[in-house]
Amino acid sequence: EFSNPNGEILEKDQTFRLDLDEAQGDNTRVMLPHPEIIAASEVGHVLLVDDGKVKLTVIDKGEKHLDCRVDVPGKISNRKGVNTPDSVLDISPLTPKDRSDLEYMIKIGVDWVALSFVQQPGDIEEIHSLIDQHLAEDAFRPAVMAKIEKPSCFVGDNLERIVDLCDGIMVARGDLGVECAPEDVPLLQKQIIDTCRRAGKPVVVATQMLESMIESPTPTRAEASDVATAIYDGADAIMLSAESAAGKFPEESVAMQQRIINRVESDPHYHKYLDQLSMSKKDTATDAITTAARQIAQTVKAKAIVCFTLQGSTVLRAAQERATVPVLGITPFKETARQLVMSWGVYPDLPRSGSFGFSADDEDFFNYENPAVDEQADDFDMVLKNACRAALRKGLVSDPNDLLVVTAGIPFGTPGAANIIRLLPAAGPSCWDGVCRVEDV
């Protein structure tokens, strides 16, 4: 801490020392309570204080101190962050408090856990290991999201490995923009989104999307263009930060983002841009069925693709295709349904009896508290009827002749097995082209 509670003003080209001395600081030195930063920094490395408002360059190094030249002058005060764009710190991204919070979150059953300041794939392996330690045997595993905001994520194949280990990625452009050159951030954003799309993992673009709406009821035109670019790039979700958390116009900010989303997704160029990214396909029945479902839906102008899934893998594969229609993901597990909300174009639905093939009355149709897979529910016609009912509940169909493309895996209960595709009208599997079969009672 500084002896002056208001901090100190650093002048350009002056020398400023960061050390481990607990004495109060002044305009020549201050304690940096992170010995790992001192250890990892070398002469010539840049240190950015308070989101880059002050820029220091290391000119000399000792065992317990760094002497720095002030390249960008400004005010430095207590408890400001220090970014190290040139260094990979030999520390865990999880503080002791983070570990305690993670244990608590696992106990209460959160759906997603996001890890900040990921530097390398080992950071994700570490959080998975901690989840394994604390997760009860019968508990649902939370999904892990990595916030990409360090340049080290782009060294070698780090990004691909991080994406492979995670369930989702966040493009955290605030700190990424501090540690990387501003002109690099748009390119890195596109690289992250493309990598996630190829891997079939949801990707969120966040930070400073509509920054001016913290104080203003309308965004700048550049901000609107920035939000639209993230959508054109193929992001699964876009996220507000201070605009809705601490701004003066939170509702207007959310409404503005939704307006931009609606406008971009109605643009004929939108799907042309999405289709430009080639997707690698595996030689599996699931990939074949999912690809065919997208093509059929586009050909017959279906209203939705309906996927029955247990853990969400089939729905994620359908979302990866970026179909021209919504994807209705039906799962018997409420945790899977909530996790799927993050994915592009997905409308999750929980069967009202907690199983795929149910015959419950409409009055007793929902059982969110105790979902279960009914192994005896093998009446495929009943399953198809329930797909139609779910599409109607979600408002995806409005006419009995509206078409749905349904994918499922038989036998039910086999994760990742999609081996059936069916085209049917919203009126149900017993109808076609306005004519319905009369069943014997």
VEXDRENNU-331405 format. One record per residue: residue in three letters; x, y, z of N, C-alpha, C in turn. Coordinates in steps of 0.05 Angstrom, whole numbers, padded with zeros to 5 digits, always signed. Last residue first. Layout:
ALAXYZXYZXYZ...
//
This chain:
VAL-01195-00954-00610-01195-00950-00581-01198-00978-00568ASP-01156-00945-00668-01176-00961-00653-01173-00955-00624GLU-01143-00882-00698-01134-00905-00684-01157-00919-00669VAL-01142-00854-00760-01159-00858-00737-01151-00884-00724ARG-01093-00811-00787-01102-00838-00783-01119-00840-00758CYS-01105-00750-00820-01096-00764-00796-01109-00792-00795VAL-01084-00704-00868-01099-00728-00863-01088-00743-00839GLY-01049-00662-00876-01076-00655-00868-01093-00679-00863ASP-01000-00687-00887-01013-00671-00908-01043-00666-00902TRP-01010-00735-00837-00993-00725-00859-01010-00711-00880CYS-01009-00765-00771-01021-00747-00792-01000-00741-00813SER-00987-00791-00730-01009-00805-00744-01021-00789-00767PRO-00950-00758-00705-00940-00778-00723-00962-00794-00738GLY-00977-00689-00706-00970-00714-00694-00962-00735-00714ALA-00982-00637-00722-01007-00651-00713-01000-00678-00701ALA-00935-00621-00743-00940-00614-00715-00965-00628-00704PRO-00910-00677-00783-00924-00652-00779-00929-00646-00750LEU-00843-00704-00789-00871-00706-00782-00884-00679-00779LEU-00789-00744-00803-00802-00719-00811-00832-00722-00805ARG-00735-00772-00768-00763-00774-00776-00774-00746-00782ILE-00681-00814-00756-00690-00787-00764-00718-00790-00776ILE-00638-00849-00712-00664-00847-00725-00670-00818-00732ASN-00592-00849-00684-00593-00867-00706-00620-00868-00720ALA-00549-00825-00639-00571-00815-00656-00571-00833-00681ALA-00521-00831-00579-00529-00848-00601-00553-00837-00616GLY-00505-00803-00534-00492-00797-00559-00500-00814-00583PRO-00523-00854-00487-00513-00827-00493-00499-00825-00520THR-00581-00887-00487-00554-00891-00497-00542-00864-00504GLY-00633-00879-00476-00615-00882-00453-00587-00887-00461PHE-00668-00919-00524-00666-00895-00507-00648-00900-00484PRO-00633-00958-00573-00651-00955-00551-00647-00930-00535ILE-00643-00901-00612-00656-00925-00601-00634-00946-00596GLY-00643-00832-00612-00627-00856-00611-00642-00878-00598ALA-00667-00781-00658-00667-00796-00632-00649-00820-00635THR-00695-00724-00689-00673-00744-00687-00674-00756-00659VAL-00743-00695-00731-00738-00706-00705-00715-00726-00707VAL-00767-00638-00758-00748-00659-00763-00738-00670-00736LEU-00834-00616-00770-00812-00619-00751-00793-00642-00761LEU-00878-00571-00803-00862-00595-00803-00840-00593-00782ASP-00947-00552-00798-00918-00545-00794-00902-00570-00790ASN-00999-00568-00797-00983-00578-00819-00953-00568-00818PRO-01022-00542-00753-01019-00571-00753-01001-00582-00775ASP-00984-00484-00735-01003-00496-00753-01000-00526-00752SER-00944-00468-00703-00970-00454-00699-00992-00466-00716VAL-00883-00480-00668-00902-00487-00688-00929-00473-00682LEU-00856-00458-00625-00841-00462-00650-00859-00471-00673GLY-00874-00451-00574-00883-00432-00594-00868-00435-00620LYS-00866-00489-00536-00844-00469-00540-00852-00448-00561ARG-00911-00520-00543-00907-00505-00518-00886-00483-00521LEU-00900-00543-00593-00923-00525-00590-00920-00508-00564ALA-00856-00575-00580-00853-00553-00600-00876-00533-00598ALA-00881-00610-00545-00859-00593-00535-00855-00569-00554ARG-00916-00637-00578-00926-00622-00556-00906-00602-00546CYS-00880-00662-00612-00898-00643-00623-00910-00625-00601ALA-00855-00696-00576-00839-00677-00591-00857-00655-00602ASN-00898-00729-00562-00887-00710-00542-00869-00689-00555LYS-00903-00758-00609-00925-00740-00600-00915-00720-00580LEU-00855-00786-00607-00859-00767-00628-00882-00747-00621VAL-00865-00819-00562-00843-00801-00562-00847-00779-00583MET-00908-00849-00583-00912-00832-00560-00890-00811-00558ASP-00880-00877-00623-00902-00859-00630-00908-00839-00608PHE-00846-00908-00592-00835-00887-00608-00856-00867-00617ASP-00845-00933-00532-00866-00928-00552-00857-00904-00568ASP-00814-00944-00489-00803-00950-00516-00823-00946-00538ALA-00802-00937-00429-00816-00920-00448-00804-00924-00475GLN-00774-00965-00392-00795-00979-00405-00809-00963-00426GLU-00738-00931-00370-00727-00951-00389-00749-00966-00403ASP-00742-00866-00362-00760-00889-00359-00751-00910-00380VAL-00701-00826-00328-00703-00839-00354-00719-00864-00349ALA-00726-00771-00289-00715-00798-00291-00719-00809-00319PRO-00731-00715-00245-00731-00727-00272-00717-00754-00272ASN-00756-00687-00198-00746-00715-00198-00747-00727-00226GLU-00769-00634-00208-00753-00640-00184-00741-00668-00186TYR-00801-00627-00252-00774-00617-00253-00757-00627-00230ASN-00848-00650-00282-00836-00660-00257-00807-00652-00258PHE-00909-00635-00314-00882-00627-00308-00873-00640-00282PHE-00962-00654-00321-00943-00659-00342-00914-00652-00335ASP-01011-00661-00299-00988-00671-00284-00964-00673-00302GLU-01047-00641-00336-01047-00628-00310-01022-00636-00293ASP-01041-00675-00380-01030-00648-00381-01028-00635-00354ASP-01022-00741-00358-01042-00721-00365-01029-00693-00364ALA-00968-00780-00386-00981-00765-00364-01002-00746-00375SER-00939-00813-00416-00967-00813-00422-00982-00798-00400PHE-00875-00810-00450-00892-00808-00426-00921-00807-00435GLY-00814-00820-00467-00840-00830-00476-00858-00830-00452PHE-00774-00793-00436-00779-00787-00464-00807-00795-00473SER-00788-00766-00370-00779-00787-00388-00785-00779-00416GLY-00812-00730-00337-00785-00738-00331-00775-00761-00348SER-00860-00713-00354-00861-00735-00335-00833-00744-00328ARG-00847-00671-00388-00864-00665-00365-00866-00689-00346PRO-00781-00661-00409-00806-00676-00412-00822-00674-00385LEU-00755-00598-00418-00755-00621-00399-00781-00635-00401ASP-00719-00568-00469-00745-00574-00458-00742-00599-00440PRO-00681-00514-00498-00683-00538-00483-00711-00543-00472TYR-00668-00490-00557-00690-00487-00539-00692-00512-00522VAL-00611-00463-00589-00623-00486-00575-00645-00476-00556GLY-00580-00426-00617-00605-00434-00629-00620-00456-00614TRP-00519-00443-00586-00532-00428-00608-00558-00441-00616SER-00521-00454-00514-00514-00461-00542-00531-00447-00562MET-00538-00445-00463-00516-00429-00472-00510-00433-00502VAL-00576-00482-00451-00586-00455-00457-00564-00438-00469LEU-00553-00529-00434-00557-00526-00463-00566-00498-00470GLN-00556-00526-00378-00530-00523-00391-00533-00517-00421ARG-00611-00538-00371-00600-00511-00364-00573-00506-00377ALA-00614-00591-00388-00630-00571-00401-00619-00543-00395THR-00580-00617-00352-00572-00616-00380-00588-00594-00394GLU-00611-00609-00306-00584-00598-00307-00575-00596-00336LYS-00657-00638-00315-00659-00609-00314-00632-00596-00316PHE-00663-00691-00360-00648-00680-00337-00648-00650-00337PRO-00687-00711-00405-00700-00717-00379-00686-00705-00355THR-00692-00666-00461-00675-00683-00443-00690-00688-00417ILE-00693-00640-00524-00710-00652-00503-00693-00671-00487GLY-00682-00583-00558-00668-00604-00545-00684-00615-00522LEU-00695-00556-00618-00709-00563-00594-00696-00587-00581VAL-00666-00507-00655-00661-00535-00646-00675-00539-00619PRO-00693-00465-00708-00686-00471-00680-00682-00501-00675VAL-00662-00464-00773-00686-00465-00756-00676-00471-00727THR-00617-00468-00803-00633-00444-00807-00658-00443-00790ALA-00562-00492-00762-00585-00495-00780-00600-00469-00782ARG-00508-00500-00743-00520-00474-00748-00542-00475-00768GLU-00481-00545-00728-00488-00543-00756-00499-00516-00763GLN-00479-00540-00673-00454-00536-00688-00460-00532-00718ALA-00528-00559-00658-00523-00530-00656-00498-00523-00672ALA-00520-00614-00664-00540-00600-00681-00535-00570-00681ARG-00483-00622-00624-00475-00627-00651-00494-00614-00671LEU-00514-00609-00580-00490-00593-00586-00481-00597-00615VAL-00550-00652-00582-00559-00625-00586-00536-00606-00593THR-00516-00695-00570-00530-00694-00596-00540-00666-00602SER-00499-00682-00518-00480-00683-00540-00493-00682-00567GLY-00534-00681-00473-00532-00657-00490-00514-00659-00514GLN-00545-00724-00444-00525-00706-00433-00519-00683-00451LEU-00592-00743-00474-00588-00747-00445-00569-00726-00433THR-00641-00722-00523-00613-00725-00513-00613-00729-00483PHE-00673-00712-00583-00675-00724-00557-00647-00730-00548CYS-00685-00655-00622-00665-00675-00614-00672-00686-00586VAL-00717-00626-00676-00721-00636-00649-00701-00658-00643ILE-00715-00568-00712-00703-00594-00710-00706-00603-00681ALA-00771-00531-00740-00751-00536-00719-00739-00564-00723LYS-00801-00523-00786-00801-00502-00766-00780-00506-00744ALA-00776-00537-00853-00787-00545-00827-00785-00522-00807LYS-00768-00534-00908-00775-00510-00893-00789-00518-00867VAL-00746-00575-00935-00776-00576-00931-00786-00552-00916THR-00691-00560-00934-00705-00567-00959-00735-00565-00956GLN-00678-00551-00881-00675-00529-00900-00691-00535-00925ALA-00686-00602-00859-00701-00579-00849-00700-00556-00868ILE-00649-00632-00889-00677-00637-00892-00694-00613-00883GLN-00601-00610-00869-00607-00608-00897-00637-00613-00902ARG-00604-00623-00814-00601-00595-00823-00610-00592-00852ALA-00606-00679-00817-00628-00664-00805-00628-00635-00814ALA-00556-00693-00838-00580-00697-00855-00604-00681-00844THR-00524-00680-00794-00520-00666-00819-00545-00668-00837THR-00545-00719-00758-00546-00690-00752-00543-00673-00777ILE-00533-00768-00783-00560-00761-00777-00563-00731-00773ALA-00476-00765-00784-00492-00768-00809-00521-00759-00805ASP-00463-00761-00730-00456-00739-00748-00472-00741-00774THR-00484-00811-00712-00494-00786-00701-00488-00762-00720ALA-00455-00849-00740-00483-00847-00746-00494-00820-00736THR-00390-00824-00761-00408-00836-00741-00437-00832-00750ASP-00338-00802-00778-00352-00824-00791-00370-00839-00771LYS-00343-00731-00766-00334-00758-00759-00350-00779-00774LYS-00326-00672-00801-00346-00690-00792-00333-00718-00787SER-00308-00605-00795-00298-00632-00798-00319-00651-00786MET-00335-00551-00830-00336-00567-00805-00326-00595-00811SER-00316-00488-00854-00320-00516-00859-00317-00532-00833LEU-00349-00429-00856-00331-00444-00840-00336-00474-00844GLN-00390-00408-00886-00363-00406-00897-00343-00423-00882ASP-00438-00407-00860-00432-00431-00876-00404-00431-00888LEU-00439-00357-00837-00436-00380-00819-00428-00405-00836TYR-00447-00325-00882-00422-00322-00867-00418-00347-00850LYS-00499-00342-00895-00477-00345-00915-00450-00344-00901HIS-00528-00326-00852-00522-00355-00855-00501-00360-00876TYR-00526-00269-00862-00517-00281-00837-00510-00310-00840HIS-00547-00248-00908-00518-00253-00908-00509-00269-00883PRO-00601-00239-00895-00594-00262-00912-00564-00268-00913ASP-00616-00222-00829-00601-00214-00852-00594-00238-00869SER-00637-00238-00782-00656-00235-00804-00642-00227-00830GLU-00595-00234-00747-00604-00261-00754-00625-00261-00776VAL-00591-00178-00742-00570-00193-00755-00580-00220-00765ARG-00638-00166-00713-00633-00154-00739-00612-00170-00755ASN-00634-00196-00666-00656-00201-00684-00651-00190-00712ILE-00587-00171-00644-00588-00200-00651-00610-00206-00671ILE-00606-00119-00636-00584-00124-00655-00583-00153-00664ARG-00646-00129-00598-00653-00117-00624-00631-00122-00645GLN-00615-00148-00556-00634-00166-00569-00643-00155-00596GLN-00586-00102-00543-00572-00126-00553-00591-00145-00567MET-00629-00070-00526-00613-00063-00549-00598-00086-00560ALA-00647-00097-00480-00665-00095-00503-00649-00087-00528VAL-00602-00090-00447-00610-00117-00455-00628-00116-00480SER-00603-00034-00443-00579-00047-00454-00586-00075-00464GLU-00651-00023-00419-00647-00014-00446-00623-00027-00459GLU-00641-00046-00369-00662-00057-00386-00658-00049-00415PRO-00598-00012-00350-00595-00041-00354-00615-00053-00372PHE-00576+00044-00347-00597+00035-00365-00595+00005-00371LYS-00534+00055-00313-00559+00069-00309-00582+00059-00326GLY-00496-00004-00292-00503+00019-00308-00529+00031-00301ALA-00482-00051-00267-00478-00026-00252-00487-00001-00267ALA-00498-00093-00299-00492-00098-00270-00491-00072-00254SER-00506-00078-00351-00530-00087-00336-00524-00091-00307GLU-00455-00056-00362-00479-00043-00373-00504-00052-00358ALA-00416-00089-00343-00423-00066-00327-00449-00053-00336SER-00437-00134-00386-00422-00134-00361-00432-00110-00344LEU-00470-00179-00432-00465-00152-00421-00451-00155-00394MET-00453-00224-00484-00457-00219-00455-00452-00190-00448ILE-00476-00271-00531-00462-00246-00526-00471-00237-00498ALA-00467-00338-00557-00479-00319-00539-00463-00293-00537ASP-00442-00362-00599-00466-00374-00589-00481-00355-00571ALA-00415-00328-00656-00416-00332-00628-00443-00345-00620GLY-00406-00317-00711-00417-00343-00703-00417-00349-00673ASP-00395-00268-00733-00373-00287-00730-00382-00315-00722TYR-00444-00243-00728-00436-00252-00754-00413-00272-00753ILE-00438-00231-00673-00459-00249-00682-00453-00260-00709ALA-00395-00196-00673-00393-00220-00657-00414-00241-00666THR-00417-00155-00704-00394-00170-00714-00392-00197-00699ALA-00456-00133-00671-00465-00148-00695-00442-00165-00706VAL-00423-00109-00633-00441-00131-00625-00449-00147-00649ASP-00399-00071-00667-00383-00090-00653-00400-00114-00644SER-00442-00039-00683-00428-00055-00703-00411-00077-00690ALA-00455-00017-00634-00475-00033-00647-00461-00051-00668GLU-00407+00012-00627-00414-00009-00608-00435-00028-00621ALA-00411+00050-00668-00389+00031-00668-00394+00007-00649ARG-00454+00080-00652-00457+00063-00676-00435+00042-00678THR-00465+00075-00581-00453+00088-00604-00457+00069-00628PRO-00531+00065-00551-00502+00059-00556-00491+00076-00578THR-00572+00102-00504-00567+00090-00531-00537+00085-00535PRO-00571+00123-00454-00593+00105-00461-00591+00092-00488SER-00508+00123-00419-00525+00134-00440-00547+00114-00447GLU-00476+00098-00382-00484+00125-00376-00505+00136-00396ILE-00472+00048-00402-00470+00050-00373-00481+00078-00365MET-00470+00052-00456-00497+00051-00444-00496+00048-00414SER-00418+00048-00472-00428+00075-00468-00456+00075-00455GLU-00411-00008-00479-00399+00005-00457-00411+00033-00451LEU-00430-00057-00502-00446-00031-00504-00437-00013-00481MET-00386-00091-00493-00403-00094-00517-00418-00068-00522GLN-00348-00098-00453-00349-00073-00468-00365-00075-00494THR-00353-00167-00452-00338-00144-00443-00339-00121-00463ALA-00356-00228-00493-00363-00210-00470-00345-00187-00468VAL-00381-00283-00526-00365-00258-00529-00375-00238-00509VAL-00378-00352-00517-00391-00327-00509-00371-00304-00514VAL-00389-00414-00548-00370-00392-00544-00386-00366-00538PRO-00396-00485-00543-00408-00458-00542-00387-00437-00535LYS-00363-00530-00588-00365-00520-00560-00377-00492-00561GLY-00348-00556-00634-00375-00559-00625-00379-00550-00596ALA-00299-00547-00657-00300-00567-00636-00328-00571-00625ARG-00312-00506-00692-00302-00531-00703-00303-00554-00683ARG-00326-00467-00655-00346-00478-00673-00337-00504-00685CYS-00276-00457-00630-00299-00468-00615-00320-00480-00633THR-00248-00435-00673-00238-00459-00660-00260-00472-00644ASP-00279-00389-00685-00276-00410-00705-00267-00437-00692ILE-00272-00360-00637-00298-00369-00645-00297-00392-00665ILE-00216-00351-00638-00228-00366-00616-00256-00377-00624GLN-00211-00320-00684-00197-00345-00682-00209-00363-00660LYS-00242-00275-00672-00250-00293-00694-00237-00320-00692GLN-00210-00255-00630-00238-00262-00626-00248-00281-00647LEU-00163-00244-00657-00163-00265-00637-00191-00274-00631LEU-00181-00201-00688-00171-00225-00701-00171-00249-00682PRO-00194-00163-00648-00215-00173-00667-00206-00199-00681VAL-00142-00157-00622-00165-00169-00608-00186-00178-00628ASP-00102-00130-00649-00102-00159-00650-00127-00172-00640GLU-00107-00077-00639-00113-00085-00666-00113-00116-00669PRO-00091-00074-00585-00119-00071-00592-00126-00081-00620ALA-00046-00126-00564-00050-00101-00579-00079-00098-00587CYS-00060-00155-00499-00054-00157-00528-00059-00130-00541GLU-00075-00140-00449-00050-00155-00452-00042-00159-00481VAL-00123-00112-00457-00101-00099-00442-00075-00113-00448GLY-00155-00147-00484-00148-00122-00497-00126-00106-00483LEU-00162-00185-00445-00149-00192-00470-00139-00168-00485ASP-00192-00157-00408-00164-00162-00402-00149-00171-00426GLY-00239-00152-00445-00228-00131-00429-00199-00135-00423ARG-00256-00198-00471-00241-00179-00487-00230-00156-00470ALA-00260-00260-00465-00260-00239-00445-00244-00216-00456VAL-00296-00305-00492-00276-00286-00503-00278-00261-00485MET-00304-00367-00461-00312-00339-00461-00289-00322-00473ILE-00326-00432-00478-00304-00412-00477-00317-00384-00476GLY-00341-00499-00453-00348-00474-00465-00325-00454-00462ASP-00319-00543-00432-00347-00546-00443-00356-00521-00457CYS-00249-00559-00445-00271-00544-00433-00298-00552-00445LEU-00211-00586-00474-00214-00594-00445-00239-00581-00433ASP-00212-00562-00524-00218-00590-00522-00224-00599-00493VAL-00195-00511-00511-00222-00515-00520-00230-00544-00518ILE-00141-00523-00498-00159-00512-00477-00188-00516-00485ARG-00123-00541-00547-00123-00560-00524-00141-00549-00502GLU-00127-00495-00579-00142-00520-00586-00144-00539-00563LEU-00092-00461-00550-00120-00455-00553-00136-00480-00560ASN-00041-00487-00553-00054-00483-00528-00084-00478-00531ASP-00006-00499-00594-00033-00509-00596-00049-00506-00570GLY+00031-00438-00591+00029-00466-00601+00001-00475-00604VAL-00005-00391-00555+00022-00402-00560+00019-00431-00569PHE-00050-00369-00537-00047-00371-00566-00020-00381-00574CYS-00049-00363-00483-00069-00382-00494-00065-00387-00523SER-00015-00322-00472-00003-00349-00472-00023-00370-00482PRO-00046-00276-00469-00033-00282-00494-00021-00310-00495LYS-00109-00283-00436-00080-00282-00434-00067-00290-00460GLU-00163-00293-00436-00155-00265-00433-00124-00262-00429ILE-00216-00333-00438-00191-00329-00453-00184-00300-00451LYS-00244-00371-00390-00243-00344-00399-00216-00339-00412ALA-00275-00433-00397-00250-00419-00394-00253-00391-00405MET-00324-00470-00361-00319-00449-00382-00292-00436-00376VAL-00351-00532-00348-00329-00514-00343-00325-00495-00367ALA-00411-00557-00317-00396-00552-00341-00374-00531-00335PRO-00417-00602-00261-00419-00575-00273-00402-00573-00298ARG-00448-00665-00258-00422-00651-00261-00427-00623-00273PHE-00492-00685-00208-00489-00677-00236-00464-00659-00239ALA-00479-00739-00161-00484-00711-00168-00479-00706-00198ASP-00466-00787-00139-00491-00786-00155-00498-00757-00164GLU-00417-00776-00113-00419-00798-00133-00443-00795-00151ALA-00399-00706-00110-00411-00731-00099-00416-00751-00121LEU-00340-00673-00122-00366-00681-00133-00375-00707-00120HIS-00289-00661-00104-00311-00652-00088-00338-00662-00098GLN-00253-00683-00141-00249-00687-00112-00274-00682-00096ASP-00271-00665-00191-00272-00694-00185-00269-00699-00155ILE-00258-00611-00185-00286-00619-00186-00289-00649-00180LEU-00202-00615-00186-00215-00606-00161-00245-00613-00161SER-00195-00632-00238-00186-00649-00216-00199-00641-00190HIS-00214-00588-00266-00228-00614-00269-00220-00632-00246ILE-00174-00552-00252-00202-00547-00242-00219-00573-00245GLU-00129-00575-00278-00130-00571-00249-00158-00568-00238GLU-00142-00572-00331-00139-00599-00319-00140-00597-00289ILE-00139-00518-00337-00165-00531-00339-00164-00559-00327ASP-00084-00510-00331-00103-00496-00313-00130-00509-00313GLY-00061-00538-00373-00059-00549-00346-00077-00536-00326PRO-00067-00504-00418-00086-00526-00414-00085-00538-00386GLN-00057-00436-00393-00049-00460-00408-00068-00482-00402GLN-00081-00392-00369-00056-00388-00383-00049-00411-00402VAL-00140-00360-00350-00128-00385-00359-00103-00379-00375PHE-00169-00319-00324-00140-00317-00328-00127-00344-00333SER-00224-00355-00293-00211-00331-00304-00181-00335-00307LEU-00271-00403-00305-00244-00399-00295-00231-00375-00309ALA-00338-00418-00287-00320-00403-00305-00293-00398-00292VAL-00384-00469-00285-00362-00457-00270-00343-00444-00290TRP-00454-00482-00286-00429-00475-00300-00409-00463-00280ASP-00493-00499-00249-00492-00511-00276-00466-00506-00291VAL-00485-00518-00180-00485-00498-00201-00483-00512-00228GLY-00495-00546-00128-00504-00555-00154-00506-00534-00176ILE-00477-00539-00078-00503-00529-00083-00513-00535-00111LYS-00426-00563-00083-00445-00574-00064-00474-00564-00069ILE-00401-00531-00120-00406-00559-00127-00427-00571-00109MET-00396-00484-00089-00413-00484-00113-00420-00513-00122TYR-00359-00500-00050-00386-00493-00042-00405-00494-00066GLU-00314-00509-00082-00325-00531-00065-00354-00525-00058LEU-00307-00457-00102-00313-00479-00120-00325-00502-00105ASP-00293-00428-00056-00318-00422-00070-00326-00445-00088SER-00243-00452-00045-00265-00454-00025-00292-00449-00038ARG-00216-00436-00090-00219-00465-00084-00242-00469-00064ASP-00217-00381-00085-00230-00393-00109-00235-00423-00103LYS-00186-00375-00039-00214-00368-00038-00229-00380-00062PRO-00136-00391-00060-00148-00406-00039-00178-00400-00036THR-00142-00382-00133-00133-00374-00106-00145-00392-00085LEU-00125-00409-00193-00144-00412-00171-00132-00403-00144PRO-00085-00410-00229-00105-00388-00231-00125-00388-00209SER-00022-00424-00199-00049-00433-00206-00067-00409-00209ILE+00039-00402-00229+00020-00403-00207-00006-00414-00217ASP+00082-00379-00260+00083-00406-00250+00065-00408-00225LEU+00060-00339-00314+00066-00342-00285+00063-00371-00276VAL+00090-00318-00370+00072-00340-00361+00079-00345-00332SER+00096-00252-00395+00104-00273-00377+00082-00293-00373ASP+00078-00208-00423+00102-00222-00433+00110-00247-00417PRO+00035-00186-00396+00031-00197-00423+00054-00213-00434THR+00012-00181-00339+00039-00189-00347+00037-00202-00375ASN-00022-00132-00300-00022-00151-00321+00006-00156-00331VAL-00045-00118-00237-00020-00117-00254-00022-00139-00274GLY-00096-00077-00206-00086-00101-00219-00061-00096-00235LYS-00093-00042-00144-00097-00042-00173-00084-00067-00185ARG-00087-00030-00089-00104-00052-00098-00112-00050-00128ASN-00073+00041-00089-00076+00015-00076-00094-00004-00091SER-00048+00071-00150-00059+00072-00123-00062+00043-00113ILE-00021+00115-00196-00021+00088-00187-00029+00089-00157LYS-00032+00156-00254-00036+00152-00225-00035+00122-00218GLY+00020+00162-00304-00007+00163-00294-00008+00158-00264PRO+00056+00147-00365+00053+00158-00338+00024+00158-00330VAL+00085+00097-00397+00059+00111-00398+00054+00121-00370ASP+00136+00082-00379+00132+00089-00407+00106+00104-00412VAL+00179+00081-00329+00152+00089-00334+00149+00098-00363ARG+00220+00026-00317+00218+00052-00329+00188+00058-00335CYS+00234-00011-00257+00219-00007-00282+00221+00022-00291ASP+00263-00063-00222+00265-00034-00228+00253-00030-00256LEU+00238-00110-00178+00240-00103-00206+00243-00073-00208HIS+00262-00156-00126+00252-00130-00136+00254-00129-00167LYS+00289-00199-00106+00264-00191-00093+00254-00164-00103GLU+00332-00208-00140+00317-00231-00129+00290-00223-00118GLY+00325-00158-00192+00338-00171-00170+00322-00194-00159LYS+00331-00125-00254+00317-00145-00238+00335-00155-00216ASP+00315-00071-00297+00334-00085-00280+00318-00103-00261ILE+00273-00054-00328+00300-00047-00337+00322-00060-00320VAL+00209-00067-00350+00229-00076-00332+00257-00069-00344THR+00163-00016-00360+00181-00035-00373+00204-00041-00354LEU+00094+00000-00350+00121-00001-00339+00137-00021-00356LYS+00039+00042-00356+00055+00021-00369+00083+00023-00359VAL-00026+00053-00333+00003+00058-00328+00019+00035-00340LYS-00071+00031-00354-00070+00061-00351-00042+00070-00346GLY-00077-00023-00357-00060-00010-00377-00059+00020-00375ASP-00108-00039-00313-00118-00043-00340-00103-00027-00361ASP-00069-00025-00271-00096-00014-00273-00106-00015-00301VAL-00008-00033-00307-00021-00028-00282-00048-00016-00286LEU+00032-00079-00340+00010-00060-00343-00006-00058-00317LEU+00098-00089-00358+00078-00093-00337+00057-00071-00340VAL+00141-00122-00404+00122-00100-00399+00103-00108-00376HIS+00211-00139-00405+00182-00146-00403+00166-00122-00395GLY+00262-00120-00401+00249-00116-00427+00219-00123-00426VAL+00284-00171-00359+00289-00145-00369+00277-00142-00397GLU+00227-00212-00337+00255-00208-00346+00259-00180-00356SER+00186-00245-00289+00192-00222-00306+00221-00221-00313ALA+00179-00286-00253+00174-00292-00281+00183-00269-00300ALA+00190-00263-00202+00206-00286-00212+00203-00290-00242ILE+00151-00224-00199+00179-00216-00199+00197-00238-00210ILE+00107-00257-00198+00110-00238-00220+00139-00229-00222GLU+00114-00285-00151+00115-00300-00176+00117-00282-00200PRO+00106-00250-00110+00134-00257-00117+00136-00272-00143HIS+00064-00204-00100+00063-00227-00118+00091-00234-00126PRO+00056-00153-00078+00053-00177-00062+00049-00202-00079LEU+00099-00103-00085+00083-00120-00103+00079-00147-00089MET+00106-00041-00053+00107-00070-00050+00088-00083-00071VAL+00139+00012-00088+00116+00001-00074+00118-00029-00073ARG+00174+00074-00102+00172+00045-00099+00146+00038-00086THR+00170+00128-00111+00193+00115-00122+00191+00085-00120ASN+00127+00152-00086+00129+00155-00116+00154+00143-00127ASP+00115+00099-00039+00115+00127-00046+00118+00129-00076GLY+00089+00049+00007+00101+00059-00017+00100+00089-00020GLN+00106+00020+00071+00087+00034+00053+00102+00048+00030ALA+00140-00043+00074+00138-00015+00081+00120-00001+00061GLU+00149-00094+00057+00122-00088+00066+00119-00059+00074ASP+00183-00111-00002+00185-00097+00023+00157-00087+00032LEU+00186-00132-00052+00172-00148-00032+00173-00136-00004ASP+00175-00084-00106+00191-00102-00089+00173-00117-00070LEU+00185-00042-00159+00166-00060-00148+00182-00081-00132ARG+00205+00025-00171+00212-00002-00163+00188-00017-00151PHE+00215+00067-00226+00197+00060-00204+00203+00031-00197THR+00243+00123-00258+00247+00095-00250+00229+00089-00225GLN+00211+00162-00310+00223+00159-00283+00226+00129-00277ASP+00185+00165-00359+00214+00159-00359+00226+00158-00331LYS+00133+00206-00334+00145+00191-00357+00175+00189-00353GLU+00114+00197-00265+00122+00214-00288+00135+00197-00310LEU+00059+00178-00226+00085+00171-00237+00090+00187-00263ILE+00028+00198-00168+00029+00203-00197+00057+00196-00206GLU-00003+00155-00119+00019+00172-00128+00017+00175-00159GLY-00058+00151-00071-00039+00141-00090-00018+00162-00098ASN-00089+00168-00030-00098+00175-00057-00080+00165-00079PRO-00061+00155+00016-00085+00138+00009-00096+00144-00019ASN+00006+00151+00018-00015+00170+00010-00039+00153+00001SER+00033+00104+00025+00030+00121+00049+00008+00142+00043PHE+00005+00047-00009+00019+00073-00009+00014+00088+00017GLU+00017-00024+00000+00000+00000+00000+00018+00025+00000
//
